[in-house]
């Protein structure tokens, strides 16, 4: 396996003093920032930048043997590479010049001899700034174009919902970030699918590996994530690499992170912040450049407020946060998902049958779907398993399922004529037919989240009636 490089784009150190260059290299590499490139003059800077994108530039001010010094170079760097933060390196006597550079939009300045902690902190913050700048540029392009750059990455996620499409665009914008990500949403909404899409859009060369923290104790979780050395515990007969090693230069997906104990949360925070870890039983530190994506179906912020989850870990994980809406809030996707899963299940089971999709849609349109898309998929596969070749797909299966599984004991039933008679008899003054129709259509559109087909099925009219209503 190739050596892990962090950050993904090199930190560019431009300094004519070999002692300073080596000191900066040692400090950064000690903290895991081993992807570096160097120049000892200002003459070849732009030729190098033409061939290599960089994440951060450390720029010395004084170059007595060059045509340009750092102050001369800075404006052109900022103009040609506005997304790259430039950190000025200065002697004590040049602080006034350094402040002048700051006013010209340099990111920060450091005074020689550079304090190790100050150097590391400044570079880390500059890397985060670089990520955010790149994300903003990408997001602006996405919003202006309205198109996805990597549509294949989302091929397994069926949706025409505007909120979901916004999530897809956000995924593309933040996918190259080295910062962690938190994905929240109810069980079955597709959190791992979104995480996988992030990985595909990131162009990372390593694997996508998932771990579920549900029911894991501290030792089991740390063993899964960090691995162990021989003799670390009973049964550890050989060294075993963890996911942090296996997903090197890839993505680690940590599901159900609300289940982690406080002790495990502390270890996870250190792993994310420092990008380093110790295999169980080992005193030798290891490093990784794997991206961490965490997911939960719990309200972590509420858990933090109640003292049930570490605030520092929560805020670190939620550097980028995606909240996936449940299926009941994007019912316009129901028809698409029905067609998709019916077709998929029929192919998997080599079956052919007729599909009364409108009847099935009408049956499911008011169901709450507590298990979301995953529940719908399982429901359809179950229906197809029991289906005979050539017959109509049985709508009674879906009616029975909805009746037995509707959350909170709510029973879906058809609106009978006796119901309408009782309703009309209770009115002191009869409404106009036009008013009654408009009110009914308006309510159906609200209940179907604006889906015209579902709304029409709810009240027994054709879709064209709904369209005519909306055009008035």
DAQUIKA-V126917 format. One record per pair of residues at least 4 apart in sequence whose C-alpha atoms are under 6 Angstrom apart, sorted by the first residue. I is the first residue (numbers start at 1). GAP is how many residues later the second one is. Records with the same first field share a line. If there is no record, write none. Layout:
I->GAP / GAP
This chain:
5->29 / 30
6->27 / 28 / 29 / 283
7->28
9->45 / 46
10->25 / 26 / 44 / 45
11->25 / 44 / 45 / 46
12->24 / 25 / 26 / 45
13->25 / 44 / 45
14->24 / 25 / 26 / 44 / 45
15->25 / 45
16->24 / 25
25->4
26->4
28->5
29->4 / 5
46->4
56->28 / 29
57->29
58->29
59->29 / 30
60->10 / 28 / 29
61->8 / 9 / 10 / 29
62->7
63->6
68->4
77->4
78->4
83->50
85->22
86->20 / 21
87->20 / 21 / 22
88->21
89->20 / 21
90->4 / 21
91->20 / 21
101->5
102->4
118->4
131->46
135->4 / 38 / 39
138->35
139->34
142->4
153->44 / 47
154->43
159->174
171->4 / 27
175->23 / 26 / 27
176->26
180->112 / 113 / 137
181->112 / 136 / 137 / 139 / 140
182->111 / 112 / 113 / 135 / 136 / 139
183->112 / 138 / 139 / 140
184->111 / 112 / 113 / 139
185->112 / 138 / 139
186->111
187->110
188->183 / 184 / 185 / 186
189->137 / 183 / 184
204->46
205->44
206->41 / 42 / 43 / 44
207->40 / 43
208->42 / 43
209->43
210->42 / 43 / 44
211->43
212->42 / 43 / 44
213->43 / 44
214->42 / 45
216->4 / 5
218->46
219->4
222->4
223->4
224->18
225->17 / 18 / 19
226->16 / 18 / 53
227->13 / 14 / 15 / 52
228->11 / 12 / 51 / 52
229->10 / 52
230->6 / 7 / 8 / 9
231->5
232->4 / 48 / 49
243->4
247->4
248->40 / 41 / 42
249->40 / 41
250->40
251->39 / 40 / 41
252->40
253->40 / 41
254->40
255->39 / 40
256->39 / 40
257->39
260->4
269->44
270->4
271->4 / 5 / 6
275->12 / 13
276->10 / 11
277->8 / 9
278->7
303->5 / 6
304->4 / 5 / 7
327->45
328->40
332->119
337->4
338->4
341->4
345->36
346->4 / 5
351->38
352->37 / 38
353->36 / 37 / 38 / 39
354->38
355->37 / 38
357->4
360->35
361->4
362->95
371->4
401->4
402->4
403->8
406->4
438->4
444->11
445->5 / 10
448->7
453->10
456->4 / 5 / 6 / 7
